Structures are given as structure tokens and as C-alpha cells.
Amino acid sequence: MAKMNIKLTKEQQQALVLAVLFLGGGGFAYVRYFWMPTSKRITELKTEFAQVQESIKVAKKAQADYEKIQKALVTLEAELKVLIESLPKEKDLPGVIDTVSALTKKHNIKLSGISYTGETKAAGYAEVKYELKIQTSYHDLGKFLAALALEKRLFCARDINFGAPDGEGKMYMVLKLVAYQYLE
């Protein structure tokens, strides 16, 4: 290795020390007052940006869920409207009698009695019960029950009791008819 022997004048030495101090102080000032605060601010902004992006994702998911819920709500409101049409808000005994009378006449059934036997309440609806006393054949009873099921109002036939058929194939029957009522 070569030996370097550099001789500097006193002014050059002072200039060199001053340059080293100036560069060292300037570098320190640059790092301390510019680079570190800027680096810290960049890190803060990156964190804030990531949080904003996550918030945007959550908001977009919530918006998609809201749109799905809105569509489901519209569908459910339409179904409720149809259901309320099928479930009147009153017992409507005259309407039940008219419907049953019309269907029994149409399907060759002799209606000898209809009586209200009570009601049972459940969540959102009530079962209004009637007892029908009729005389008919199996075939005509089947047509009557099918027509009853196709009515706009909801009906249900339960507990059908019948006797022995006569010479024409007709028999005396007692059945429970349930008409449903909407409760608010």
C-alpha cells in the first residue's frame, strides 16, 4: 500500500474541517428534519390508506347486502299482500257459508248443516273452525275438497267421519272445516 503524505496548509485544514462539519451537520439535519419526518408521514399515510381501503371493502359489502335485503323485502311484501288476500282479517261467517254453499251445490252435495265450533289462535293467524254435515258420494266429496283447496281464501278439511253408503253410493258425513284468519 502506498503511503500518502499530504501536507495541508492551516487554511486548507480549517476548510477541510469546516467542510466535514458542514457535511456532517447538513447530513444530520437532512436525516433529522427531512428524511425521518417524511418517512414517518409516508408510513402513517400507508396505514391510513390501508384502513380506508378496508372501510371501502366493508361499505361495498354492506351495499351489496343492502341491495339483496331490499330485493328480498320487495319479494316478501308481495308475498305478504297475496297471503293477506288469502287470510281475511275477519271471521266472515257469511263469506264462508256462501263459499261452502256454492261449492256443495256445484259438486252435487247435500249440505244439511254448518256450525261454528270455535277458533284457535297462533302466531299471526287464527284457525276458525266449522262443522259441516253433508250427504254425498266419495267422488263428489273429492271434487268438493279439490275445489275448496283452489279457493282464494285458505281452507282446510279435517276429521272426516262418514257412515255406510246407501243404495245410490251416498253417505252421511261430518267434517271439520278450518278457515284461516289474519291476525295483526
N, CA, C and O of each residue as an XYZ file, in Angstrom:
736
protein
N       0.824     -1.141      0.000
C       0.000      0.000      0.000
C       0.889      1.231      0.000
O       1.923      1.308      0.664
N       0.445      2.135     -0.744
C       1.262      3.333     -0.878
C       0.980      4.279      0.276
O      -0.150      4.439      0.738
N       2.040      4.880      0.705
C       1.933      5.793      1.810
C       1.623      7.160      1.246
O       2.283      7.649      0.329
N       0.601      7.758      1.820
C       0.224      9.071      1.311
C       0.661     10.108      2.346
O       0.342     10.053      3.534
N       1.348     10.969      1.842
C       1.840     12.034      2.689
C       1.325     13.338      2.109
O       1.911     13.900      1.184
N       0.223     13.807      2.667
C      -0.365     15.023      2.145
C      -0.143     16.109      3.187
O      -0.415     15.940      4.376
N       0.355     17.213      2.693
C       0.591     18.317      3.587
C      -0.402     19.399      3.234
O      -0.483     19.849      2.091
N      -1.145     19.801      4.224
C      -2.160     20.831      4.014
C      -1.762     22.070      4.818
O      -1.177     21.999      5.899
N      -2.109     23.183      4.234
C      -1.864     24.432      4.944
C      -2.917     24.566      6.024
O      -3.912     23.841      6.044
N      -2.677     25.516      6.928
C      -3.602     25.721      8.026
C      -4.969     26.134      7.493
O      -5.987     25.709      8.039
N      -5.020     26.928      6.472
C      -6.285     27.360      5.884
C      -7.007     26.192      5.231
O      -8.233     26.097      5.299
N      -6.244     25.300      4.593
C      -6.847     24.137      3.955
C      -7.405     23.174      5.012
O      -8.471     22.581      4.841
N      -6.641     23.039      6.120
C      -7.105     22.171      7.194
C      -8.409     22.724      7.785
O      -9.348     21.975      8.053
N      -8.448     24.050      7.983
C      -9.649     24.664      8.516
C     -10.815     24.490      7.528
O     -11.946     24.229      7.939
N     -10.538     24.634      6.250
C     -11.568     24.466      5.231
C     -12.056     23.013      5.214
O     -13.249     22.752      5.062
N     -11.120     22.078      5.372
C     -11.482     20.664      5.382
C     -12.332     20.350      6.609
O     -13.350     19.669      6.478
N     -11.955     20.818      7.788
C     -12.723     20.585      8.996
C     -14.095     21.237      8.857
O     -15.111     20.655      9.238
N     -14.112     22.452      8.307
C     -15.370     23.147      8.103
C     -16.266     22.377      7.131
O     -17.474     22.287      7.349
N     -15.690     21.826      6.068
C     -16.462     21.046      5.086
C     -17.015     19.772      5.727
O     -18.167     19.404      5.496
N     -16.176     19.093      6.543
C     -16.626     17.872      7.207
C     -17.743     18.215      8.189
O     -18.758     17.521      8.243
N     -17.559     19.280      8.963
C     -18.601     19.686      9.892
C     -19.879     20.099      9.146
O     -20.985     19.757      9.564
N     -19.719     20.817      8.069
C     -20.864     21.263      7.276
C     -21.598     20.057      6.681
O     -22.824     19.972      6.755
N     -20.836     19.122      6.087
C     -21.458     17.917      5.512
C     -22.089     17.053      6.608
O     -23.196     16.545      6.428
N     -21.409     16.884      7.728
C     -21.960     16.101      8.835
C     -23.198     16.760      9.411
O     -24.212     16.095      9.623
N     -23.131     18.048      9.664
C     -24.286     18.777     10.189
C     -25.420     18.816      9.194
O     -26.583     18.662      9.567
N     -25.093     19.020      7.921
C     -26.129     19.033      6.881
C     -26.786     17.663      6.737
O     -28.002     17.553      6.578
N     -25.940     16.605      6.796
C     -26.490     15.241      6.718
C     -27.381     14.936      7.901
O     -28.461     14.362      7.756
N     -26.899     15.342      9.116
C     -27.715     15.139     10.309
C     -29.033     15.911     10.195
O     -30.100     15.368     10.481
N     -28.957     17.161      9.783
C     -30.163     17.991      9.639
C     -31.093     17.384      8.588
O     -32.310     17.358      8.769
N     -30.503     16.891      7.475
C     -31.313     16.272      6.425
C     -32.052     15.059      6.982
O     -33.262     14.931      6.791
N     -31.333     14.165      7.672
C     -31.943     12.955      8.218
C     -32.956     13.315      9.308
O     -34.075     12.802      9.318
N     -32.557     14.196     10.221
C     -33.392     14.523     11.387
C     -34.633     15.322     11.021
O     -35.721     15.038     11.521
N     -34.484     16.303     10.168
C     -35.592     17.230      9.912
C     -36.315     17.015      8.591
O     -37.364     17.617      8.363
N     -35.784     16.180      7.725
C     -36.478     15.945      6.452
C     -36.806     14.468      6.256
O     -37.973     14.105      6.104
N     -35.776     13.612      6.257
C     -35.990     12.215      5.913
C     -36.821     11.486      6.967
O     -37.757     10.782      6.588
N     -36.543     11.606      8.252
C     -37.296     10.901      9.290
C     -38.756     11.365      9.366
O     -39.637     10.506      9.420
N     -39.068     12.671      9.372
C     -40.479     13.072      9.375
C     -41.219     12.640      8.107
O     -42.381     12.236      8.158
N     -40.530     12.731      6.978
C     -41.172     12.322      5.720
C     -41.419     10.819      5.721
O     -42.478     10.361      5.292
N     -40.451     10.057      6.200
C     -40.618      8.604      6.280
C     -41.759      8.241      7.232
O     -42.562      7.354      6.943
N     -41.820      8.942      8.379
C     -42.895      8.696      9.341
C     -44.246      9.034      8.723
O     -45.210      8.288      8.895
N     -44.323     10.144      8.009
C     -45.586     10.557      7.368
C     -45.999      9.556      6.282
O     -47.183      9.256      6.134
N     -45.035      9.048      5.534
C     -45.328      8.048      4.495
C     -45.905      6.781      5.144
O     -46.872      6.211      4.639
N     -45.316      6.346      6.254
C     -45.815      5.164      6.967
C     -47.236      5.408      7.482
O     -48.100      4.540      7.364
N     -47.475      6.594      8.052
C     -48.809      6.929      8.535
C     -49.821      6.936      7.391
O     -50.933      6.429      7.536
N     -49.435      7.509      6.261
C     -50.345      7.563      5.112
C     -50.627      6.177      4.552
O     -51.750      5.892      4.137
N     -49.607      5.309      4.536
C     -49.826      3.935      4.069
C     -50.816      3.215      4.982
O     -51.697      2.504      4.499
N     -50.679      3.393      6.299
C     -51.594      2.775      7.256
C     -53.008      3.327      7.074
O     -53.986      2.580      7.054
N     -53.091      4.655      6.942
C     -54.393      5.292      6.739
C     -55.025      4.836      5.428
O     -56.232      4.607      5.360
N     -54.208      4.706      4.398
C     -54.701      4.240      3.095
C     -55.244      2.817      3.201
O     -56.299      2.510      2.647
N     -54.521      1.947      3.916
C     -54.985      0.562      4.095
C     -56.301      0.531      4.865
O     -57.187     -0.263      4.548
N     -56.435      1.393      5.879
C     -57.677      1.453      6.648
C     -58.831      1.946      5.786
O     -59.943      1.426      5.875
N     -58.570      2.943      4.957
C     -59.611      3.467      4.066
C     -60.022      2.392      3.058
O     -61.208      2.219      2.779
N     -59.041      1.674      2.517
C     -59.376      0.587      1.577
C     -60.224     -0.479      2.260
O     -61.169     -0.989      1.658
N     -59.907     -0.822      3.495
C     -60.692     -1.819      4.226
C     -62.104     -1.291      4.478
O     -63.079     -2.033      4.358
N     -62.208     -0.014      4.825
C     -63.528      0.597      5.028
C     -64.336      0.580      3.744
O     -65.546      0.357      3.773
N     -63.684      0.813      2.628
C     -64.371      0.777      1.324
C     -64.873     -0.632      1.043
O     -65.998     -0.805      0.573
N     -64.056     -1.642      1.325
C     -64.485     -3.032      1.118
C     -65.719     -3.347      1.962
O     -66.686     -3.944      1.487
N     -65.657     -2.927      3.235
C     -66.780     -3.180      4.149
C     -68.030     -2.457      3.645
O     -69.126     -3.017      3.667
N     -67.862     -1.207      3.187
C     -69.003     -0.432      2.684
C     -69.584     -1.058      1.425
O     -70.804     -1.100      1.265
N     -68.730     -1.547      0.527
C     -69.225     -2.197     -0.700
C     -69.972     -3.472     -0.367
O     -71.003     -3.767     -0.972
N     -69.454     -4.244      0.609
C     -70.155     -5.465      1.016
C     -71.500     -5.110      1.647
O     -72.512     -5.757      1.377
N     -71.503     -4.071      2.493
C     -72.755     -3.641      3.118
C     -73.745     -3.159      2.057
O     -74.945     -3.411      2.165
N     -73.246     -2.469      1.038
C     -74.126     -2.004     -0.037
C     -74.722     -3.189     -0.792
O     -75.913     -3.198     -1.102
N     -73.893     -4.186     -1.086
C     -74.396     -5.381     -1.775
C     -75.429     -6.096     -0.904
O     -76.471     -6.531     -1.395
N     -75.133     -6.215      0.393
C     -76.094     -6.844      1.301
C     -77.382     -6.036      1.371
O     -78.474     -6.604      1.399
N     -77.259     -4.722      1.401
C     -78.439     -3.853      1.459
C     -79.303     -4.053      0.216
O     -80.528     -4.135      0.310
N     -78.657     -4.131     -0.949
C     -79.426     -4.336     -2.182
C     -80.128     -5.688     -2.166
O     -81.271     -5.797     -2.610
N     -79.454     -6.719     -1.657
C     -80.085     -8.038     -1.551
C     -81.268     -7.982     -0.580
O     -82.329     -8.550     -0.841
N     -81.068     -7.296      0.528
C     -82.137     -7.179      1.524
C     -83.317     -6.410      0.953
O     -84.471     -6.761      1.200
N     -83.028     -5.347      0.182
C     -84.101     -4.568     -0.446
C     -84.909     -5.450     -1.398
O     -86.139     -5.408     -1.390
N     -84.223     -6.245     -2.214
C     -84.916     -7.139     -3.148
C     -85.745     -8.163     -2.382
O     -86.887     -8.442     -2.744
N     -85.163     -8.724     -1.317
C     -85.896     -9.703     -0.502
C     -87.111     -9.047      0.148
O     -88.172     -9.663      0.250
N     -86.958     -7.806      0.586
C     -88.066     -7.085      1.209
C     -89.203     -6.877      0.218
O     -90.371     -7.055      0.565
N     -88.870     -6.500     -1.015
C     -89.907     -6.313     -2.037
C     -90.634     -7.632     -2.289
O     -91.860     -7.655     -2.396
N     -89.885     -8.723     -2.384
C     -90.484    -10.039     -2.604
C     -91.378    -10.431     -1.424
O     -92.495    -10.911     -1.616
N     -90.881    -10.225     -0.216
C     -91.672    -10.584      0.962
C     -92.925     -9.728      1.094
O     -93.969    -10.224      1.517
N     -92.836     -8.455      0.739
C     -94.023     -7.599      0.790
C     -95.070     -8.074     -0.210
O     -96.265     -8.060      0.087
N     -94.624     -8.498     -1.407
C     -95.559     -9.028     -2.403
C     -96.203    -10.318     -1.892
O     -97.409    -10.517     -2.043
N     -95.395    -11.193     -1.287
C     -95.934    -12.442     -0.735
C     -96.908    -12.161      0.401
O     -97.932    -12.833      0.525
N     -96.591    -11.172      1.227
C     -97.496    -10.812      2.323
C     -98.821    -10.310      1.784
O     -99.879    -10.637      2.323
N     -98.771     -9.519      0.725
C    -100.005     -8.999      0.123
C    -100.883    -10.154     -0.366
O    -102.090    -10.162     -0.125
N    -100.280    -11.121     -1.047
C    -101.027    -12.288     -1.523
C    -101.559    -13.085     -0.339
O    -102.699    -13.549     -0.354
N    -100.729    -13.240      0.684
C    -101.140    -14.005      1.857
C    -102.294    -13.325      2.580
O    -103.227    -13.996      3.022
N    -102.243    -12.007      2.704
C    -103.326    -11.285      3.380
C    -104.624    -11.408      2.592
O    -105.708    -11.445      3.174
N    -104.514    -11.472      1.258
C    -105.720    -11.689      0.457
C    -106.303    -13.069      0.727
O    -107.519    -13.255      0.672
N    -105.435    -14.039      1.017
C    -105.890    -15.390      1.319
C    -106.371    -15.527      2.754
O    -107.116    -16.450      3.082
N    -105.944    -14.613      3.600
C    -106.320    -14.649      5.011
C    -107.031    -13.338      5.361
O    -106.374    -12.343      5.666
N    -108.338    -13.329      5.320
C    -109.043    -12.088      5.667
C    -108.842    -11.753      7.142
O    -108.471    -12.609      7.945
N    -109.095    -10.497      7.478
C    -108.885    -10.035      8.841
C    -110.081    -10.303      9.755
O    -109.970    -10.156     10.972
N    -111.220    -10.695      9.184
C    -112.386    -11.017      9.999
C    -112.781    -12.481      9.792
O    -112.334    -13.129      8.847
N    -113.622    -12.985     10.686
C    -114.063    -14.379     10.571
C    -114.873    -14.585      9.301
O    -114.725    -15.608      8.632
N    -115.721    -13.631      8.963
C    -116.503    -13.633      7.729
C    -117.337    -14.905      7.569
O    -117.244    -15.596      6.555
N    -118.143    -15.199      8.570
C    -119.035    -16.364      8.517
C    -119.938    -16.336      7.287
O    -120.099    -17.375      6.647
N    -120.543    -15.188      6.919
C    -121.371    -15.189      5.701
C    -120.576    -15.569      4.448
O    -121.089    -16.267      3.574
N    -119.331    -15.112      4.363
C    -118.497    -15.467      3.210
C    -118.194    -16.953      3.168
O    -118.206    -17.571      2.104
N    -117.920    -17.523      4.340
C    -117.651    -18.967      4.417
C    -118.899    -19.746      4.016
O    -118.814    -20.713      3.259
N    -120.056    -19.325      4.522
C    -121.312    -20.012      4.184
C    -121.586    -19.907      2.682
O    -121.965    -20.892      2.049
N    -121.395    -18.725      2.119
C    -121.610    -18.553      0.677
C    -120.675    -19.449     -0.131
O    -121.108    -20.103     -1.079
N    -119.405    -19.480      0.238
C    -118.423    -20.299     -0.495
C    -118.775    -21.776     -0.393
O    -118.814    -22.489     -1.396
N    -119.030    -22.228      0.837
C    -119.344    -23.651      1.042
C    -120.650    -24.015      0.333
O    -120.730    -25.068     -0.300
N    -121.663    -23.169      0.428
C    -122.952    -23.451     -0.237
C    -122.782    -23.539     -1.739
O    -123.317    -24.449     -2.373
N    -122.044    -22.607     -2.315
C    -121.835    -22.625     -3.767
C    -121.091    -23.881     -4.197
O    -121.451    -24.502     -5.197
N    -120.064    -24.260     -3.458
C    -119.279    -25.445     -3.828
C    -120.073    -26.728     -3.626
O    -119.936    -27.660     -4.419
N    -120.895    -26.802     -2.591
C    -121.685    -28.022     -2.388
C    -122.732    -28.170     -3.489
O    -122.965    -29.278     -3.971
N    -123.360    -27.078     -3.889
C    -124.334    -27.148     -4.986
C    -123.645    -27.555     -6.283
O    -124.163    -28.375     -7.040
N    -122.478    -26.978     -6.530
C    -121.745    -27.254     -7.773
C    -121.314    -28.720     -7.857
O    -121.252    -29.283     -8.949
N    -121.020    -29.331     -6.729
C    -120.483    -30.697     -6.746
C    -121.472    -31.745     -6.227
O    -121.068    -32.809     -5.758
N    -122.767    -31.434     -6.314
C    -123.814    -32.415     -6.027
C    -123.734    -32.953     -4.593
O    -123.806    -34.158     -4.356
N    -123.583    -32.017     -3.644
C    -123.506    -32.381     -2.231
C    -124.689    -31.740     -1.519
O    -125.007    -30.570     -1.729
N    -125.334    -32.541     -0.669
C    -126.444    -32.007      0.120
C    -125.885    -31.541      1.459
O    -125.403    -32.342      2.260
N    -125.960    -30.221      1.687
C    -125.471    -29.617      2.928
C    -126.647    -29.523      3.890
O    -127.619    -28.811      3.636
N    -126.544    -30.256      5.008
C    -127.657    -30.232      5.956
C    -127.351    -29.384      7.189
O    -128.242    -29.145      8.004
N    -126.106    -28.925      7.340
C    -125.817    -28.073      8.481
C    -124.383    -27.570      8.477
O    -123.458    -28.267      8.059
N    -124.225    -26.353      8.950
C    -122.901    -25.782      9.141
C    -122.949    -25.030     10.457
O    -123.855    -24.231     10.693
N    -121.960    -25.291     11.321
C    -121.962    -24.628     12.625
C    -120.537    -24.220     13.003
O    -119.560    -24.905     12.700
N    -120.469    -23.086     13.671
C    -119.199    -22.552     14.167
C    -118.823    -23.330     15.422
O    -119.639    -23.471     16.333
N    -117.578    -23.841     15.474
C    -117.181    -24.655     16.624
C    -116.018    -24.041     17.410
O    -115.493    -24.680     18.321
N    -115.616    -22.838     17.081
C    -114.557    -22.180     17.853
C    -113.374    -21.791     16.992
O    -113.382    -21.953     15.771
N    -112.355    -21.272     17.663
C    -111.153    -20.873     16.945
C    -109.929    -21.110     17.799
O    -110.003    -21.147     19.027
N    -108.801    -21.271     17.128
C    -107.513    -21.455     17.774
C    -106.568    -20.402     17.220
O    -106.407    -20.281     16.006
N    -105.939    -19.637     18.115
C    -105.026    -18.587     17.668
C    -103.594    -19.092     17.676
O    -103.180    -19.842     18.560
N    -102.854    -18.661     16.670
C    -101.434    -18.976     16.562
C    -100.716    -17.666     16.227
O    -101.345    -16.609     16.180
N     -99.444    -17.730     16.003
C     -98.658    -16.525     15.704
C     -99.037    -15.997     14.323
O     -98.680    -16.599     13.310
N     -99.750    -14.890     14.278
C    -100.071    -14.243     13.011
C    -101.371    -14.668     12.362
O    -101.814    -14.029     11.408
N    -102.000    -15.734     12.853
C    -103.252    -16.180     12.246
C    -104.108    -16.908     13.276
O    -103.650    -17.271     14.360
N    -105.355    -17.105     12.900
C    -106.275    -17.881     13.738
C    -106.941    -18.926     12.857
O    -107.213    -18.677     11.683
N    -107.199    -20.077     13.419
C    -107.944    -21.130     12.728
C    -109.394    -21.034     13.207
O    -109.695    -21.317     14.367
N    -110.271    -20.637     12.313
C    -111.695    -20.535     12.640
C    -112.333    -21.851     12.177
O    -112.284    -22.191     10.995
N    -112.934    -22.590     13.127
C    -113.388    -23.951     12.839
C    -114.911    -24.016     12.705
O    -115.663    -23.389     13.451
N    -115.319    -24.805     11.718
C    -116.742    -25.037     11.453
C    -116.936    -26.539     11.305
O    -116.008    -27.274     10.969
N    -118.162    -26.975     11.564
C    -118.509    -28.378     11.350
C    -119.554    -28.418     10.242
O    -120.578    -27.740     10.317
N    -119.285    -29.223      9.210
C    -120.213    -29.374      8.085
C    -120.868    -30.747      8.177
O    -120.204    -31.752      8.431
N    -122.170    -30.772      7.969
C    -122.906    -32.036      7.894
C    -123.413    -32.131      6.464
O    -124.209    -31.309      6.009
N    -122.933    -33.152      5.769
C    -123.259    -33.275      4.345
C    -123.648    -34.708      4.020
O    -123.434    -35.639      4.796
N    -124.238    -34.839      2.822
C    -124.543    -36.169      2.297
C    -124.076    -36.174      0.847
O    -124.512    -35.357      0.036
N    -123.166    -37.122      0.531
C    -122.589    -37.164     -0.813
C    -121.890    -38.495     -1.048
O    -121.872    -39.370     -0.182
N    -121.313    -38.628     -2.243
C    -120.528    -39.826     -2.587
C    -119.043    -39.506     -2.403
O    -118.657    -38.346     -2.260
N    -118.236    -40.534     -2.410
C    -116.788    -40.335     -2.292
C    -116.279    -39.426     -3.414
O    -115.512    -38.492     -3.178
N    -116.719    -39.717     -4.625
C    -116.253    -38.982     -5.801
C    -116.608    -37.498     -5.700
O    -115.763    -36.633     -5.934
N    -117.865    -37.211     -5.350
C    -118.277    -35.807     -5.233
C    -117.566    -35.120     -4.059
O    -117.256    -33.931     -4.137
N    -117.308    -35.856     -2.982
C    -116.557    -35.291     -1.865
C    -115.146    -34.912     -2.324
O    -114.645    -33.844     -1.970
N    -114.517    -35.764     -3.095
C    -113.176    -35.470     -3.617
C    -113.165    -34.212     -4.471
O    -112.263    -33.383     -4.348
N    -114.181    -34.064     -5.351
C    -114.258    -32.856     -6.185
C    -114.484    -31.618     -5.320
O    -113.908    -30.561     -5.578
N    -115.322    -31.751     -4.295
C    -115.588    -30.636     -3.385
C    -114.313    -30.214     -2.649
O    -114.012    -29.023     -2.567
N    -113.566    -31.179     -2.118
C    -112.337    -30.865     -1.385
C    -111.281    -30.243     -2.309
O    -110.550    -29.340     -1.902
N    -111.207    -30.731     -3.555
C    -110.262    -30.140     -4.512
C    -110.655    -28.695     -4.838
O    -109.795    -27.818     -4.916
N    -111.943    -28.454     -5.025
C    -112.413    -27.094     -5.307
C    -112.185    -26.186     -4.102
O    -111.856    -25.011     -4.263
N    -112.357    -26.721     -2.912
C    -112.121    -25.957     -1.691
C    -110.649    -25.546     -1.591
O    -110.336    -24.434     -1.167
N    -109.764    -26.439     -1.979
C    -108.333    -26.149     -1.937
C    -107.938    -25.078     -2.955
O    -106.933    -24.392     -2.769
N    -108.712    -24.930     -4.018
C    -108.395    -23.949     -5.054
C    -108.998    -22.579     -4.787
O    -108.782    -21.649     -5.565
N    -109.746    -22.439     -3.709
C    -110.351    -21.154     -3.383
C    -109.269    -20.123     -3.051
O    -108.164    -20.472     -2.636
N    -109.615    -18.841     -3.243
C    -108.680    -17.763     -2.927
C    -108.380    -17.737     -1.428
O    -107.231    -17.564     -1.021
N    -109.414    -17.909     -0.616
C    -109.231    -17.963      0.826
C    -108.726    -19.344      1.208
O    -109.097    -20.338      0.584
N    -107.887    -19.410      2.223
C    -107.339    -20.694      2.658
C    -108.339    -21.449      3.521
O    -108.856    -20.927      4.508
N    -108.599    -22.698      3.120
C    -109.456    -23.604      3.866
C    -108.721    -24.919      4.053
O    -107.803    -25.254      3.304
N    -109.146    -25.652      5.066
C    -108.592    -26.977      5.315
C    -109.720    -27.856      5.836
O    -110.496    -27.431      6.693
N    -109.815    -29.080      5.323
C    -110.823    -30.032      5.815
C    -110.103    -31.063      6.682
O    -109.058    -31.593      6.306
N    -110.694    -31.337      7.868
C    -110.085    -32.274      8.812
C    -111.161    -33.208      9.366
O    -112.359    -32.938      9.283
N    -110.702    -34.276      9.912
C    -111.557    -35.192     10.676
C    -112.863    -35.522      9.938
O    -113.953    -35.206     10.416
N    -112.741    -36.149      8.790
C    -113.930    -36.526      8.011
C    -114.450    -37.858      8.556
O    -113.751    -38.871      8.525
N    -115.685    -37.837      9.052
C    -116.338    -39.044      9.558
C    -117.526    -39.343      8.648
O    -118.323    -38.459      8.337
N    -117.630    -40.584      8.232
C    -118.757    -40.929      7.353
C    -119.295    -42.301      7.697
O    -118.619    -43.161      8.262
N    -120.560    -42.451      7.320
C    -121.252    -43.709      7.580
C    -121.227    -44.597      6.345
O    -120.500    -44.342      5.385
N    -122.032    -45.636      6.393
C    -122.104    -46.585      5.278
C    -122.885    -45.952      4.129
O    -123.854    -45.230      4.360
N    -122.461    -46.225      2.874
C    -123.187    -45.663      1.728
C    -124.562    -46.316      1.565
O    -124.769    -47.484      1.896
N    -125.490    -45.513      1.042
C    -126.826    -46.058      0.773
C    -126.805    -46.728     -0.603
O    -125.735    -46.951     -1.170
N    -127.968    -47.043     -1.130
C    -128.081    -47.736     -2.415
C    -127.530    -46.918     -3.584
O    -127.102    -47.498     -4.581
N    -127.530    -45.593     -3.486
C    -127.018    -44.736     -4.560
C    -125.534    -44.421     -4.386
O    -124.964    -43.699     -5.203
N    -124.901    -44.945     -3.343
C    -123.479    -44.670     -3.091
C    -123.242    -43.401     -2.294
O    -122.103    -42.960     -2.142
N    -124.313    -42.815     -1.787
C    -124.164    -41.587     -0.994
C    -124.167    -41.947      0.479
O    -124.805    -42.909      0.907
N    -123.444    -41.153      1.237
C    -123.362    -41.400      2.669
C    -123.420    -40.095      3.430
O    -123.120    -39.031      2.889
N    -123.802    -40.186      4.673
C    -123.875    -39.045      5.553
C    -122.471    -38.832      6.127
O    -121.837    -39.779      6.593
N    -121.984    -37.570      6.093
C    -120.633    -37.267      6.564
C    -120.640    -36.037      7.455
O    -121.468    -35.137      7.313
N    -119.700    -36.032      8.365
C    -119.438    -34.853      9.195
C    -117.951    -34.561      9.049
O    -117.111    -35.442      9.230
N    -117.636    -33.302      8.717
C    -116.225    -32.935      8.586
C    -115.969    -31.580      9.227
O    -116.851    -30.726      9.308
N    -114.766    -31.418      9.667
C    -114.350    -30.138     10.254
C    -113.726    -29.305      9.139
O    -112.820    -29.752      8.436
N    -114.232    -28.087      8.998
C    -113.702    -27.152      8.009
C    -112.993    -26.035      8.775
O    -113.567    -25.425      9.677
N    -111.755    -25.782      8.407
C    -110.980    -24.720      9.053
C    -110.769    -23.612      8.035
O    -110.248    -23.840      6.944
N    -111.188    -22.392      8.417
C    -110.949    -21.191      7.612
C    -109.923    -20.367      8.381
O    -110.060    -20.184      9.591
N    -108.907    -19.873      7.700
C    -107.852    -19.148      8.369
C    -108.109    -17.644      8.347
O    -108.630    -17.104      7.371
N    -107.734    -16.975      9.439
C    -107.954    -15.543      9.598
C    -106.625    -14.888      9.947
O    -105.879    -15.407     10.778
N    -106.322    -13.757      9.325
C    -105.090    -12.999      9.579
C    -105.230    -12.200     10.871
O    -106.219    -11.495     11.071
N    -104.240    -12.316     11.740
C    -104.212    -11.536     12.978
C    -103.032    -10.563     12.898
O    -101.923    -10.944     12.522
N    -103.285     -9.320     13.251
C    -102.189     -8.335     13.220
C    -101.462     -8.288     14.532
O    -100.514     -7.518     14.685
